[in-house]
C-alpha cells in the first residue's frame, strides 16, 4: 500500500502537479491504468481541464471518474449485481409505501408521511446513515441505554422503518449506497485496478463508506495520491481543521494496513496570480492578519442599490474584460452562495446584455410544461374538470389549441361556469361564436372521454399508469414535445431544449419505477395524483454545457477546480455569505451532537456546517488568477434593507487602499460603465433623458450616446417615440362641467359610498361611476356575494321580528337559528343557486353561511335584550323619492344644490321621560373598526352622515326631543374562538365580546347602562365597547365621545362632503391615491391598467395622509368649530 498526500493551500498547484504526473505516465506508456477521481459534479470540468492543460486530443488512456462512475465501470466489466437499481425517487416511493403500511407500529411518525417534505428528509437520513456505516441494528443497540424522551422516540421509529426498508430492498433492489458497498466487495473479484495508479482530488472530507472504498483502492492500486487543501503551519490553520481530520483518518487506514505513506508539501506561491489576490488567499482568515499596503488593482468591491443593479454592473464589467482585456467568456465565473435569490435576475440581465453563460444549477422539473401537462391532466379528472386545471392543461402548449382559441373558450367557460359533465356535451348557452367554441371544446375533451372512464373508482397503479400513457399517446404528446424541442434548438435555446429532453426521459423512467415498486396497489385517481406530485416534487436535473466558451454561473460548491481568470462573487451579504440558514432535517442540531457523542454520525451539525462553509468561501476567494469582483446589494427584491457580509469588513481591513465602488455615484467613470450593448444602453439613455428633464444634470457623454441612436436606422424611430413620451405626465384633465351631469347621471344625487370612493381616489371615482367598466363575467360566488347574502339575512331577520310583533325577550338561540335558516332559504335562490350547489366547496360555503347567519342573528338579539334600546326601523332610506322614510341631506353649493342619499341598516330608539335617544347600527361583513382618524379624513363617514340624517328628520322618528346615543358597526363574522369543552359559557362570552358593537357611545353613564343593563361594574361589556368602573366612570379605552365633540364631527363631515361634492361637480378627476396607516388605496383596486398610475411620471405621487390619534382629531375639531355658534345636536 503506497500512499502520497499532496498538501498545499488553495491555488498552490496540487491539481497541476497531478496533471503533470499523469502526463509523465502517459509519455512513458508503460501500460499502467491511470485513474483520476473527483466529486460527481466536477468530472466533466476535470476532463476538459486535463485535456486543455496537457494539450491532448482526448482521454484514451486516462479515466476521470467519481466514486459512482467507478462503480458503473466495475459493474460493466463484471456484469454487475443481479438487482434493480433504484434512484432517490424510487427510495421515496418505497418509504411512502412503508410508512402507510406500518403507520400503526410507529409512536412518533405515524402521521408524518402526510407532511410535505418529510419523506424526502427521511430518505436523505437513510442515505446519511448508510454512508456513515450505521445499520438499524446499531440504532437498536443504542436505544437500550437511552433515557425516555423525544430523541429515543425518534430513533425507535427510524430504526423500525430503516429495518423494513432494508428488508424490502434486500433481494430485489439496490440504492446508491448499496452500490458503493457492492463496489467495495467486487473490487476483490476484478482485475480492474490491476497495475493502476490513482489520484484523488478536490475533496475536503469523506464519509465512512467512502473511507472504506478508498482503503480498497489503496490496497488494489500500485500507488494512490490524494490531494488535500491545507496548511499545517499557517496563521489560519484552524481554517483547515475539517481537512486535518480527513488526513488523520487516511493515515490511520494506512497504519492499520501496515502501508507506507508520504506527505508532499506543495509550496503555495503561484507565479501567475496577481500579488493582491495572492495576498487575499493567505490573509483572509489569518489571525493576526498582515495588511496589504500597496495599491489594489485587481480586486473590486461594489455596493449596489439592489440586486438588479448589482447584476447590471457585473454584466458591464464582464463585457469590458472581454472587449478591452482580451478575456474569453470561459475565463470568467460568477458565483453566489444563494442561487435561489439571484437565479432569475442573472438570466434576465445576462440575456439582456447578450452574455453567453452556463448556469450550473440543479433545476426542479416541476416547472417544466411537460410535467405540468401530466399533473394538470390528472388534476382535471381528480377535481371534476375545474376551470383552473383545465386551462393550466391547455396552456402547456401541447394540446393543439392555440392562444386565440383558448382565450375564446376561457371567456365562455368563466361566463357560464362550465365544469364537470358539461364538458362532455355541446355547449348551448347563447354566443355568436358558439359553433367555433364547440369545435375547440371537442378538441380538448376528445382524449379525456376514454381516460375518464378507465380511471373511475379504485384501480391498480399499473392500470392507471397504462391509462395515462394511452391518453398521452392519443394526444400525440411525444411528437408534440419533439417538435417543440426542435423549435427551441432552431431558436438557439439549446440549454432549455436539453433540460426538457432530460425531463421527458426522467418522466418515463420514474413512471417505470412507480409501476415496478407500487404497481399492484389499488388507489383512486386523487391518490394517484398525490403520488405523482410527491414523486416529482424533489426531482432535479443538471445540464452539461452545450458550448465551451461561456461564462460559468453557479453556487460556491459548484466551482471545483474551474480554471478562472476573473471571478465575480455576488450576494456578499450578511446571512448569505456565510449562510444563516441551517437545514436540520429529521434531527435537531442538539440531537446530532448528542448522537455524535454516542458514536452515531448522522450528518453535520451546525458548527461543522459553518467550518465547511468557511473553507468553501476561502477556496472560492482563492480561485481567480487575475481579477476578483465582490459585490453586495443594499436592498433585496422586496426593498428590505440588507447588510454587507463580514467578509467585506475583513477585506476592507486587509486592504486599506481599497475603496468600495457604488452604483449611485454620478461620476463619469460610473456612467461610462453602462455604455455597453445597444439594448441595455438604450434603457440607461432613457433614464438619463428623464433625469435631465427632472433636474437638468447629466454627463455630456449621454448626448453623444443619444446622437448614436438618433443616427441609427434601427433605433431612431424607437428613440423619438419614447423620448416624446417623457413629456406625457399621466395627469388627467378636468371634465368640462357641462359633461359632468351626463357622465354621472344623476350628478346632483350622490351616495355616501360614492363620496368615500372619491376621497380614496378621484380618478378611481371617475372610472367606477363615470366610465363604469364591466368585469369579466364569471359564474362564481365572489367574496362580495357572500357579504351581500349575510347582510340580507340580518336585514330580513330584524324586519321579520319587528313586523310580526315578536318580542325580542322571547327569542332564544334555537329560535334565532330557525328564523335565520328560514330567511336564508328564501334568499339563496336569488344568488346563483346553481353555483352554490355545484361543488363540495360551494356546498360547504352554504353551510358556512348558515352558521354565520344563525350566530349573527343570535348575537344581535342578545345585544338588544341586554339593554333598553329597541329597533324602531330597518333599511331606512333618506332620499327624495316618495317611498323614502326620510328626506335627503341637502347641500347648497355655488354649483347648485346636491342631495346626499343613503340607507341606514337599523335605527334603535330608547325613550326616557320626555327624551328619546337614537342609536345608529350599520351591518358590516368586512372591516368594522370605527376610528376617529378615518372619519376625519373622509374614509369612513357613513355612520356620521346617517346620524345627521336622523337628527335632521327627528320629528318623523319620535314625538319627544331626540338625542344621539351612539353610532355602531354590527360585525357579521366567523371568528376563531378557542375551544373550551369544560365551559361552553366561557366560549359564548368570548364570542359575544369578540363581536360586540364597534363605534362610539355618547359619553353618558345612563346611556351606557341603557345599552347594557347586565354587565357588572369594573368589567368590559360584551355588548358595547365600554367598561364602567365601580366608581361609576368610564375606564380608559372605552369608546366614548362627548356630545359636543360629536356635533363638531358632524359639522366637519358636512364641510368635507361639500368640498368633495364641489370637486366632483367641477369635473376634478385628479389621479391622487392615498397612503395611510401602512396601506395604499391602490392595493385592492382593479383599475390600474386604466389609470396607469406610476411614480415615474411627474406628478404621479401618493397623497400621504397621517393617521391621527383620537385626541389629535378632537383638538383639530375644537380648533375648527369650537368657537362657532351652532345649534344643539338635538
C-alpha positions, 0 to 999 in steps of 0.5 A, spaced: 500 500 500 503 506 497 500 512 499 502 520 497 498 526 500 499 532 496 498 538 501 498 545 499 493 551 500 488 553 495 491 555 488 498 552 490 498 547 484 496 540 487 491 539 481 497 541 476 502 537 479 497 531 478 496 533 471 503 533 470 504 526 473 499 523 469 502 526 463 509 523 465 505 516 465 502 517 459 509 519 455 512 513 458 506 508 456 508 503 460 501 500 460 499 502 467 491 504 468 491 511 470 485 513 474 483 520 476 477 521 481 473 527 483 466 529 486 460 527 481 459 534 479 466 536 477 468 530 472 466 533 466 470 540 468 476 535 470 476 532 463 476 538 459 481 541 464 486 535 463 485 535 456 486 543 455 492 543 460 496 537 457 494 539 450 491 532 448 486 530 443 482 526 448 482 521 454 484 514 451 488 512 456 486 516 462 479 515 466 476 521 470 471 518 474 467 519 481 466 514 486 459 512 482 462 512 475 467 507 478 462 503 480 458 503 473 465 501 470 466 495 475 459 493 474 460 493 466 466 489 466 463 484 471 456 484 469 454 487 475 449 485 481 443 481 479 438 487 482 434 493 480 437 499 481 433 504 484 434 512 484 432 517 490 425 517 487 424 510 487 427 510 495 421 515 496 416 511 493 418 505 497 418 509 504 411 512 502 409 505 501 412 503 508 410 508 512 402 507 510 403 500 511 406 500 518 403 507 520 400 503 526 407 500 529 410 507 529 409 512 536 412 518 533 411 518 525 405 515 524 402 521 521 408 524 518 408 521 511 402 526 510 407 532 511 410 535 505 417 534 505 418 529 510 419 523 506 424 526 502 428 528 509 427 521 511 430 518 505 436 523 505 437 520 513 437 513 510 442 515 505 446 519 511 446 513 515 448 508 510 454 512 508 456 513 515 456 505 516 450 505 521 445 499 520 438 499 524 441 494 528 446 499 531 440 504 532 437 498 536 443 497 540 443 504 542 436 505 544 437 500 550 441 505 554 437 511 552 433 515 557 425 516 555 424 522 551 423 525 544 430 523 541 429 515 543 422 516 540 425 518 534 430 513 533 425 507 535 421 509 529 427 510 524 430 504 526 423 500 525 422 503 518 430 503 516 429 495 518 423 494 513 426 498 508 432 494 508 428 488 508 424 490 502 430 492 498 434 486 500 433 481 494 430 485 489 433 492 489 439 496 490 440 504 492 446 508 491 449 506 497 448 499 496 452 500 490 458 503 493 458 497 498 457 492 492 463 496 489 467 495 495 466 487 495 467 486 487 473 490 487 476 483 490 473 479 484 476 484 478 482 485 475 480 492 474 485 496 478 490 491 476 497 495 475 493 502 476 495 508 479 490 513 482 489 520 484 484 523 488 482 530 488 478 536 490 475 533 496 475 536 503 472 530 507 469 523 506 464 519 509 465 512 512 463 508 506 467 512 502 473 511 507 472 504 506 472 504 498 478 508 498 482 503 503 480 498 497 483 502 492 489 503 496 490 496 497 488 494 489 492 500 486 500 500 485 500 507 488 494 512 490 495 520 491 490 524 494 490 531 494 488 535 500 487 543 501 491 545 507 496 548 511 499 545 517 503 551 519 499 557 517 496 563 521 489 560 519 490 553 520 484 552 524 481 554 517 483 547 515 481 543 521 475 539 517 481 537 512 486 535 518 481 530 520 480 527 513 488 526 513 488 523 520 483 518 518 487 516 511 493 515 515 490 511 520 487 506 514 494 506 512 497 504 519 492 499 520 494 496 513 501 496 515 502 501 508 507 506 507 505 513 506 508 520 504 506 527 505 508 532 499 508 539 501 506 543 495 509 550 496 503 555 495 506 561 491 503 561 484 507 565 479 501 567 475 496 570 480 496 577 481 500 579 488 493 582 491 489 576 490 495 572 492 495 576 498 487 575 499 488 567 499 493 567 505 490 573 509 483 572 509 482 568 515 489 569 518 489 571 525 493 576 526 492 578 519 498 582 515 495 588 511 496 589 504 499 596 503 500 597 496 495 599 491 489 594 489 488 593 482 485 587 481 480 586 486 473 590 486 468 591 491 461 594 489 455 596 493 449 596 489 442 599 490 439 592 489 440 586 486 438 588 479 443 593 479 448 589 482 447 584 476 447 590 471 454 592 473 457 585 473 454 584 466 458 591 464 464 589 467 464 582 464 463 585 457 469 590 458 474 584 460 472 581 454 472 587 449 478 591 452 482 585 456 482 580 451 478 575 456 474 569 453 467 568 456 470 561 459 475 565 463 470 568 467 465 565 473 460 568 477 458 565 483 453 566 489 452 562 495 444 563 494 442 561 487 435 561 489 435 569 490 439 571 484 437 565 479 432 569 475 435 576 475 442 573 472 438 570 466 434 576 465 440 581 465 445 576 462 440 575 456 439 582 456 446 584 455 447 578 450 452 574 455 453 567 453 453 563 460 452 556 463 448 556 469 450 550 473 444 549 477 440 543 479 433 545 476 426 542 479 422 539 473 416 541 476 416 547 472 417 544 466 410 544 461 411 537 460 410 535 467 405 540 468 401 537 462 401 530 466 399 533 473 394 538 470 391 532 466 390 528 472 388 534 476 382 535 471 379 528 472 381 528 480 377 535 481 371 534 476 374 538 470 375 545 474 376 551 470 383 552 473 386 545 471 383 545 465 386 551 462 393 550 466 392 543 461 391 547 455 396 552 456 402 547 456 402 548 449 401 541 447 394 540 446 393 543 439 389 549 441 392 555 440 392 562 444 386 565 440 382 559 441 383 558 448 382 565 450 375 564 446 373 558 450 376 561 457 371 567 456 365 562 455 367 557 460 368 563 466 361 566 463 357 560 464 361 556 469 362 550 465 365 544 469 364 537 470 359 533 465 358 539 461 364 538 458 362 532 455 356 535 451 355 541 446 355 547 449 348 551 448 348 557 452 347 563 447 354 566 443 355 568 436 361 564 436 358 558 439 359 553 433 367 555 433 367 554 441 364 547 440 369 545 435 375 547 440 371 544 446 371 537 442 378 538 441 380 538 448 375 533 451 376 528 445 382 524 449 379 525 456 372 521 454 376 514 454 381 516 460 375 518 464 372 512 464 378 507 465 380 511 471 373 511 475 373 508 482 379 504 485 384 501 480 391 498 480 397 503 479 399 499 473 392 500 470 392 507 471 399 508 469 397 504 462 391 509 462 395 515 462 400 513 457 394 511 452 391 518 453 398 521 452 399 517 446 392 519 443 394 526 444 400 525 440 404 528 446 411 525 444 411 528 437 408 534 440 414 535 445 419 533 439 417 538 435 417 543 440 424 541 442 426 542 435 423 549 435 427 551 441 434 548 438 432 552 431 431 558 436 438 557 439 435 555 446 439 549 446 440 549 454 432 549 455 431 544 449 436 539 453 433 540 460 426 538 457 429 532 453 432 530 460 425 531 463 421 527 458 426 521 459 426 522 467 418 522 466 418 515 463 423 512 467 420 514 474 413 512 471 417 505 470 419 505 477 412 507 480 409 501 476 415 496 478 415 498 486 407 500 487 404 497 481 399 492 484 396 497 489 389 499 488 388 507 489 383 512 486 385 517 481 386 523 487 391 518 490 394 517 484 395 524 483 398 525 490 403 520 488 405 523 482 406 530 485 410 527 491 414 523 486 416 529 482 416 534 487 424 533 489 426 531 482 432 535 479 436 535 473 443 538 471 445 540 464 452 539 461 454 545 457 452 545 450 458 550 448 465 551 451 466 558 451 461 561 456 461 564 462 460 559 468 454 561 473 453 557 479 453 556 487 460 556 491 460 548 491 459 548 484 466 551 482 471 545 483 477 546 480 474 551 474 480 554 471 478 562 472 481 568 470 476 573 473 471 571 478 465 575 480 462 573 487 455 576 488 450 576 494 456 578 499 451 579 504 450 578 511 446 571 512 448 569 505 455 569 505 456 565 510 449 562 510 444 563 516 440 558 514 441 551 517 437 545 514 436 540 520 432 535 517 429 529 521 434 531 527 435 537 531 442 540 531 442 538 539 440 531 537 446 530 532 451 532 537 448 528 542 448 522 537 455 524 535 457 523 542 454 516 542 458 514 536 452 515 531 454 520 525 448 522 522 450 528 518 453 535 520 451 539 525 451 546 525 458 548 527 461 543 522 456 546 517 459 553 518 467 550 518 465 547 511 462 553 509 468 557 511 473 553 507 468 553 501 468 561 501 476 561 502 477 556 496 472 560 492 476 567 494 482 563 492 480 561 485 481 567 480 488 568 477 487 575 475 481 579 477 476 578 483 469 582 483 465 582 490 459 585 490 453 586 495 446 589 494 443 594 499 436 592 498 433 585 496 427 584 491 422 586 496 426 593 498 428 590 505 434 593 507 440 588 507 447 588 510 454 587 507 457 580 509 463 580 514 467 578 509 467 585 506 469 588 513 475 583 513 477 585 506 476 592 507 481 591 513 486 587 509 486 592 504 486 599 506 487 602 499 481 599 497 475 603 496 468 600 495 465 602 488 457 604 488 452 604 483 449 611 485 455 615 484 454 620 478 461 620 476 463 619 469 467 613 470 460 610 473 456 612 467 461 610 462 460 603 465 453 602 462 455 604 455 455 597 453 450 593 448 445 597 444 439 594 448 441 595 455 444 602 453 438 604 450 434 603 457 440 607 461 439 613 455 432 613 457 433 614 464 438 619 463 433 623 458 428 623 464 433 625 469 435 631 465 428 633 464 427 632 472 433 636 474 437 638 468 444 634 470 447 629 466 454 627 463 455 630 456 457 623 454 449 621 454 448 626 448 453 623 444 450 616 446 443 619 444 446 622 437 448 614 436 441 612 436 438 618 433 443 616 427 441 609 427 436 606 422 434 601 427 433 605 433 431 612 431 424 611 430 424 607 437 428 613 440 423 619 438 417 615 440 419 614 447 423 620 448 416 624 446 413 620 451 417 623 457 413 629 456 406 625 457 405 626 465 399 621 466 395 627 469 388 627 467 384 633 465 378 636 468 371 634 465 368 640 462 362 641 467 357 641 462 359 633 461 359 632 468 351 631 469 351 626 463 357 622 465 354 621 472 347 621 471 344 623 476 350 628 478 346 632 483 344 625 487 350 622 490 351 616 495 355 616 501 359 610 498 360 614 492 363 620 496 368 615 500 370 612 493 372 619 491 376 621 497 380 614 496 381 616 489 378 621 484 380 618 478 378 611 481 371 615 482 371 617 475 372 610 472 367 606 477 361 611 476 363 615 470 366 610 465 363 604 469 367 598 466 364 591 466 368 585 469 369 579 466 363 575 467 364 569 471 359 564 474 362 564 481 360 566 488 365 572 489 367 574 496 362 580 495 356 575 494 357 572 500 357 579 504 351 581 500 347 574 502 349 575 510 347 582 510 340 580 507 339 575 512 340 580 518 336 585 514 330 580 513 331 577 520 330 584 524 324 586 519 321 579 520 321 580 528 319 587 528 313 586 523 310 580 526 310 583 533 315 578 536 318 580 542 325 580 542 325 577 550 322 571 547 327 569 542 332 564 544 338 561 540 334 555 537 329 560 535 334 565 532 337 559 528 330 557 525 328 564 523 335 565 520 335 558 516 328 560 514 330 567 511 336 564 508 332 559 504 328 564 501 334 568 499 339 563 496 335 562 490 336 569 488 344 568 488 346 563 483 343 557 486 346 553 481 353 555 483 352 554 490 350 547 489 355 545 484 361 543 488 363 540 495 366 547 496 360 551 494 356 546 498 360 547 504 360 555 503 352 554 504 353 551 510 358 556 512 353 561 511 348 558 515 352 558 521 354 565 520 347 567 519 344 563 525 350 566 530 349 573 527 342 573 528 343 570 535 348 575 537 344 581 535 338 579 539 342 578 545 345 585 544 338 588 544 335 584 550 341 586 554 339 593 554 333 598 553 334 600 546 329 597 541 329 597 533 324 602 531 326 601 523 330 597 518 333 599 511 331 606 512 332 610 506 333 618 506 332 620 499 327 624 495 323 619 492 316 618 495 317 611 498 323 614 502 322 614 510 326 620 510 328 626 506 335 627 503 341 631 506 341 637 502 347 641 500 347 648 497 353 649 493 355 655 488 354 649 483 347 648 485 344 644 490 346 636 491 342 631 495 346 626 499 342 619 499 343 613 503 340 607 507 341 606 514 341 598 516 337 599 523 335 605 527 334 603 535 330 608 539 330 608 547 325 613 550 326 616 557 321 621 560 320 626 555 327 624 551 328 619 546 335 617 544 337 614 537 342 609 536 345 608 529 347 600 527 350 599 520 351 591 518 358 590 516 361 583 513 368 586 512 372 591 516 368 594 522 373 598 526 370 605 527 376 610 528 376 617 529 382 618 524 378 615 518 372 619 519 376 625 519 379 624 513 373 622 509 374 614 509 369 612 513 363 617 514 357 613 513 355 612 520 356 620 521 352 622 515 346 617 517 346 620 524 345 627 521 340 624 517 336 622 523 337 628 527 335 632 521 328 628 520 327 627 528 320 629 528 318 623 523 322 618 528 319 620 535 314 625 538 319 627 544 326 631 543 331 626 540 338 625 542 344 621 539 346 615 543 351 612 539 353 610 532 355 602 531 358 597 526 354 590 527 360 585 525 357 579 521 363 574 522 366 567 523 371 568 528 376 563 531 374 562 538 378 557 542 375 551 544 373 550 551 369 543 552 369 544 560 365 551 559 361 552 553 359 559 557 366 561 557 366 560 549 359 564 548 362 570 552 368 570 548 364 570 542 359 575 544 365 580 546 369 578 540 363 581 536 360 586 540 358 593 537 364 597 534 363 605 534 362 610 539 357 611 545 355 618 547 359 619 553 353 618 558 353 613 564 345 612 563 346 611 556 351 606 557 347 602 562 341 603 557 345 599 552 347 594 557 343 593 563 347 586 565 354 587 565 357 588 572 361 594 574 369 594 573 368 589 567 368 590 559 361 589 556 360 584 551 355 588 548 358 595 547 365 597 547 365 600 554 367 598 561 364 602 567 368 602 573 365 601 580 366 608 581 361 609 576 366 612 570 368 610 564 375 606 564 380 608 559 379 605 552 372 605 552 369 608 546 366 614 548 365 621 545 362 627 548 356 630 545 359 636 543 365 633 540 360 629 536 356 635 533 363 638 531 364 631 527 358 632 524 359 639 522 366 637 519 363 631 515 358 636 512 364 641 510 368 635 507 362 632 503 361 639 500 368 640 498 368 633 495 361 634 492 364 641 489 370 637 486 366 632 483 361 637 480 367 641 477 369 635 473 376 634 478 378 627 476 385 628 479 389 621 479 391 622 487 391 615 491 392 615 498 397 612 503 395 611 510 396 607 516 401 602 512 396 601 506 395 604 499 388 605 496 391 602 490 392 595 493 385 592 492 383 596 486 382 593 479 383 599 475 390 600 474 391 598 467 386 604 466 389 609 470 396 607 469 398 610 475 406 610 476 411 614 480 415 615 474 411 620 471 411 627 474 406 628 478 404 621 479 405 621 487 401 618 493 397 623 497 400 621 504 395 622 509 397 621 517 393 617 521 391 621 527 390 619 534 383 620 537 385 626 541 389 629 535 382 629 531 378 632 537 383 638 538 383 639 530 375 639 531 375 644 537 380 648 533 375 648 527 368 649 530 369 650 537 368 657 537 362 657 532 355 658 534 351 652 532 345 649 534 344 643 539 345 636 536 338 635 538 
